[in-house]
Amino acid sequence: MTLEDLLVALADQAWREAYIDGLQERVARAISTKVGIEPWEAFCVLAEL
């Protein structure tokens, strides 16, 4: 899945309150790869949203 697909899935997950196991971690890894940071740094930013 592309980063865009993962972000849409994450938004849908939040809206439905039906959490997909591991989705946040996949998004964090995809973001970290795109911007050149560690996955935990991306996860921290996501956790603040």
Protein Blocks (a to p, Z undefined) as FASTA:
>chain_A
ZZklmmmmmmmmmmnopacehklmmmmmmmmmmnopafklmmmmmmmZZ
